[in-house]
Amino acid sequence: MKTPTINTMRLLIFLSLLLFTVSCGSDSNDDSDNTEMLIEQDSIAEVLEDVEIQRDTLTGNWINASFQEALLANKSVYLSQNKLLPIAEIIIDENVNQMQLVFGFNDDCSATFVRDADKLTITSCDSNSELQFVFDYDPFKKEILLTIDDISYRFVRTSTKTEAAGMSVQRLLANQILNGNWQAAKAAKPFGNKISFDAKGFVRGLSSYNKFNVVLAYDAYPAFMDVIQLSKGALAYDAWYWQLEGDSLRFFTFNEATPDLFEPKAVYYRTP
């Protein structure tokens, strides 16, 4: 039998207080109280079982929760990039005891971690100092968060394996921001009258472009606006600036010769 961890004890105390509050505010008879007690005990057992299952399967990708929330609110990587720091994503592979820290999707490093119940400790990639991550279980959302210095990371694993850094963010952008059909306000080459993006990263209606990828780091681009890479094949792609406001999707090109730097090329509106 596993020894209860700090987080498990916190959860037990929370549920006990909840049960005490419910019991004190009830005028039901003893039989009813006993029934409620049994139901509550079953609920505690189920929650604890869920905690143990999640805690024992930590291999996967963890995204900065603040960045994820800002991304959905702003519908923009550029406007949310301040939430990427200091660590944008953490990739854990328990099979080899490796933890990869991704810094703003510009750089990353890997280190071996030591796990002790709810804690993961690594030696910092760029110094001899230790970094300690703690797992906290949120009983309301029924999810485990990885926390360090009050910064939380949300588990976004889709299988029992890890995936490349940034893939889960691309999936989020495809599923909840760009996914769907768009109608042009005015057709403009190379863009078509109607375009569509799907959750797997494919785009249709944009000339010979067939896939899209949103830029998550701006080292190679003037950082004034979001950038999307539209692919024509396995390797070749063109980069376009884009902006999403409500249901309006606008594309721009960058031209250093123009005072405003950006030239509007096409405007699309989301359709049912």
Order of alpha helices (4+ residues) and beta strands (2+ residues): alpha-alpha-beta-alpha-beta-beta-beta-beta-beta-beta-beta-alpha-beta-beta-beta-beta-beta-beta-beta-beta
